[in-house]
Amino acid sequence: MQEDQLESQELYEHYRFEADAGQSILRLDKFLVNKLESTSRSRIQTAAQAGNILVNGLAVKPNYKVKPLDTISIVLPQPSRQLKLIPEDIPIEIVYEDESLLVVNKQPGMVVHPGHGNYSGTLINALMFHLKDNPLFQTGEERPGLVHRIDKDTSGLLVVAKNELAMNKLASQFFNKTSKRTYQALVWGNLDEDEGTIEGNIGRYPKNRKKMWVFEDGSEGKHAITHYKILERFDYVNLVECRLETGRTHQIRVHFQYIKHPIFNDMEYGGDQILRGTVFTKYKQFIQNCFQILPRQALHAKTLGFVHPLTGKEITFDTDLPNDMQSVLEKWRRYTGGREDG
């Protein structure tokens, strides 16, 4: 058996099995229940209904009969962690909702799901209150409905499934990289080209496991590709749009650190220092004012597109930059336009 590890930023699991040469004929759902001991038969059947179980490269139904040497691959939304969660009446901005899913514009500072000391005040706690009559949010799972996430101090769009079938179909899209996402970020420095691509394997930083790192030789980590284009130049910082081909943890943040253009005020990756500009006190005060207005990394998940799990139609959402990023951008426009410190 070969098992692909869970993608850190995408909340699903990928398994691959090859039936032995002596495998007796057996229903697919029974075969997988035996292989995935912690996974229920109903969960496997729902994955098959969503087209997330392939045998020899073709989607099959739960009653498919497994034969010797069949190759079976399965994508599952990440399973329950059996953590007691409490619904909390926390305001959230829902930009779209129907019977299958909802799309949230997450505010900066909100943790997406519980864990490591954040067991309340998260987006999941808020969703459990909003969807308190929804069976999926009554199962006791730690991450009901989630198929992707964004960092605590990154703002922007997230899609949340409201039933198992929608969750499976959305998980498949994020796993196969068919969902479409763009981010906007303010980065230090003046990039040479108006458009470019950053490529480099990303994995845990050996000296600090909470941070990520780019391994230039490709010996560690997972392949990652970030495309960017310049939207505005402010001499010492650039506003960029980023499109991800992969979904690694902290991908945009660590990729821009790697090319020596870290995201503005990104405390984990060195962007909270004055990295470009003059030595004048007035300029230093201007930067400190910007940091106070935007006390986080200047990164926003601006657009999100995917195929609707029920209708099969592609839908796309767009959101404005949050007030803190807009305010800092206005300060930079004034500063570079007239060399005023706003």
N, C-alpha and C positions, 0 to 999 in steps of 0.2 A: 504494500500500500504506500502510495505517495500522498502526503497531505501538505497542501500549500497553507502557509501560516496566514492568519488574519491580517489583512491590510490595516495598518494602524489608524488611518484616517477614515476608512470605509468600514461600516459595521456589518460585515458578512464573513462567512467562512467558505473555503473552497476545498473540496475533497476529490481525490481521484483514486479509483480502485481498478484492479485488473482481476477478473475471475480466473481461478486456477483452471488448469487443463482438465482436472477431474471434477469440476463444479457440476453438481446435479442441477437439473432444471428447477428454477425457483422464482416465484414472483419477485419483482424488483423491490417492492416496499418491504417484503420480508427479508430479502438479502441485505438491504441497507440498514434495517433495524438491528440486524446481527452485527453489522460492521460499526454502526454508530450507536453505541449502547445508551448514551444519554439523550438520544433523539427519539421522540415519539413517532409512531407510525402515521398519525394524522399530519404531523409536521412534514414528513417526507412526502405524503400524498399531495399536500398543498404545494410543495415545491415542484412536483411533477406537473400539476395542473397549470402552474405558472410558466412551464417550459424550462425550468431550471435544472432538470436532470437529463443528461445526454448519455446515450449508449452508442459507442462507436461514432460519436459526432452528431447523432440525430436525437431530437427531443422525443421522449417516450412517455407513456402513461404508467400509472403505478402497477397495473397488472401485466406489464411486459415480463416475459419469461427470460431470466438471465441464463445465458449459455456459456460454456467453457470459453475462456480467453476474451470475453466481452470486456471492453474498457468503459467504465462508468464514471462520469464526473457529475458533481452536484454542487450548487451554490445555495447556501442557507443564510438567512438573516441571523445575526449573532444570537445565541441562545440566552435563556434566563440565567441570572446569577443568584436568584432567590434572595434578593435584598428587599427588606421591608421599606417601601416608599410611602410618603405621606403627601396627598394632594395639597397644594398650597395656592391660595388665590393671589397669584402674582400677575401683574399686567404684562401681556405680550401683544405684539403687533402681528395680527394674522392678515396677510395680504390676499389670501385665497383659501376657500374651503369648500369641499363637496363631500359626498358620501364615502369616497375612497381615500382622500388625503387632504392635508392642509399645508400651506406654505407660510412660513414665519420669517419675518424680518427681525433677526436677533440683535438686541442692543449690545454694545460693548460692555464687558464686565460680567456678563451672565455666562455661567458654566452650562454646557449643553446637557450633560448627564451626570448623575452622582458617582462619587468615587474619591478615594484618597482625601478624606476630610471634607469633601463637598457633598453632604448628604441631604442638604436642603437648599432652597433658593435657586434650584437649577431649572432649566427649560422643561425637563421631564416632570418635575414637581408641578410646574404651572400647567402643563398639558394634561396631567392626571386630574387636575381640578376642572379644566375646560372640557375634558372628555370623560368625565366621571361615570357616565352611563354607557361608555363604549367597552365591550368585552375585552378587547386587546389591552386596554389600560387598567384592567382589573386582574390580570394574570399574576402579578407579583414580579414580573420581569424588570430587570434593571434599566433596560433601554427599549421600551416598547415603541414600535413605529419608526425607529431611527435606522437609516441606511447610510448616512454620512454625517459628518459633524464639522464644526469650525471652532477655532480656539476661543478661549474665554474672552480675550481682549481683541478679537477680530469681530467685526459686525457683519451683518448681511443675511442672505437668504438660505433657508434650510427647508427641505421637503420632509414631511412626516406622514407615514402611512397610517390608515385608520382600520385596516383589517389585514389578516394574514396573506391573502392573495395579492393585495396591493403591495405589501411589504416585500414579498418574494419577487414580484415583477420589477419593482424599483431597485431592489438589491442587484438583480441581474444587470440592469442598465449601468449602475455605478461600477459593478465588477468588470463589465465588458467595455467600459469607458465610452459608452454611447450617450451618456448625459452630457450637457453642455454647460460650462461654468466660466464666467469671467470675473476677475477681481480688479480693483483699482488700489494702487499703493503709491505712497509718496516715499521715494528712495533718495538717499544721500548721493550727491555727485551729479555730474553731467555725463550721461552715457554717450559713447561715441556715435553709435548708429541709432536711427529712428526706430528700427525694429531689430529684434534679435531672438536668439534661442539660448537658454542655459541648459546644459545637460551634465549630469553627474550623479553617481550612485549616492543615495541618502540612507544613513543608518544612525544608530545611537552613538553619541559622542563617547568614546572610551573613558574620558576623564570626568564626565558628568552625564549620567544616564537620562537625565531629564531633558537634555538638549540633543539636537540632531547634528549631523556632520556630513560633509560631502567627502567621499573617498575617491580621490582622483584616479587611482589605479584600477578601480572597479572590483577590488578584491573583497570588499564588504558592502553591506547595504543593498538597496534595491534601486534598479534603474529609474531615473526620474527626468522628465523633460518639462521645462517651462518656457512658453513663448511670451514675448512682451513687445509692446510698442509704446513710444512716447506720446503722451497726450498734451503735456505742457512742460516747458523748460523754465526753471526759475534760477538759472546760473548755478546755484549751489545744491539744489535738489530738483528732481524730476518727478512729475506725476506720470505713472505708467499704468497701462492696462495689461493684465496677465491672463493667459489662457493655459490651462493645465492639460497635458496629455496623460499625466499620472496623478495619483492622489496620495502622495506620501505625507506623513506627519510634518508640519511646519515647512512644507516644500518651498513656498514662495519666500518665506523668511530666510531659510538657510541657503537657498540658491542665490539670493541677492547678497547675502553676506559673503558667499563664496567668490563672487566677482567683485568684491570690495565696494559694493553699493548697498549697505544694509538699509532696512526700512527705517524711516524716520521715527525716532523714539522707541525702537524695539529694544527693550532692556536686556533680553536674553541673548541677542545677537549683535550687540555693540552699537545699535542705532541711537542710544540715549546720550551719546557724546557729540560734541561739535566736530564733525569730520571734514567739513568743507567750509570755506568762507574766509573772512578777514579776521584780524586779531583785535579789531577795535571793540571797546567796551560796549558801544551802542549796539553792535551786531550780536555780541554775546547775550546782551539783555533781551534782544529781539528773539533769539533762539529759546532762551529760558521762558519767555512769555508763551511761545508756541508750545513748548513742552507742558506748561501749566494748563493751557486750553485743551491739549490732546495728551492726556496722561497714559498713553498706551501706544502700541504700534499702529501706524497709519495704514491700515489694511481693511478693505471692505469687500465682501462677496456680493458683487453688484447684480449679476444676472445669473439665472438658472433656467435650464431648459431640459425637458425630458418627454418621453412618450407617456401619455396618460394610461395607467394600467387598466382602466375600464373601457375608455372610448377608442384607444389606439391612436389618438391624434397627438401630434407634437404640440406642446404648450411651452411658452417662454415667459418668464417674469423678470422685471427690472425694478430696481429701487434706487432712490436718490442716495447720495452720500450722506452719512449722518452729520449732525450739526457741528461736532467737534472737528471733523476733517474739513468740512466746508469753511469753517471759520479760519482754520490755519491756512488753507489755500488762498483765501481772500487776503490774509496778512502777507503772504508771499507775493501775491500779485501787486499789492501796494508797495511792498518793499523793493521789488525788482523794477517796478514801473517808475518809481520816483525816489528810490533809495530812502524811503521813510520806514521807520520801525513800527508803524501801526499803532 
